[in-house]
Amino acid sequence: MPNYLVETYLSRGLAGERASRERRPRSAAEQLAEGGTPVRFDRSIYVPEDEICFFVFDAPSGRDAALAAQRAELDPIRVVEVVSSRKELS
């Protein structure tokens, strides 16, 4: 299944909210999966210097990843497909 990177803004002053920001996408992905859309939240990556937080979803499409992000109230800036080197090595 493809991976999608959801880019969001997260100021340094709110970096402590990262843990709660991970619970919301996990829950949103689980709800979508229970409804028949196979979405899974994989991980987040925070870049403090740029005040950017990325959320990685496994999803059938970018639209499904964006839907999970919106349901998690992440305010996505953009959603793009990504390829992980660990998957290429498998």
Secondary structure by P-SEA (a helix, b strand, c coil): cbbbbbbbbbccccccaaaaaaaaaaaaaaaaaaaccccccccccccccccbbbbbbbcccaaaaaaaaaaacccccbbbbbbbcccccc
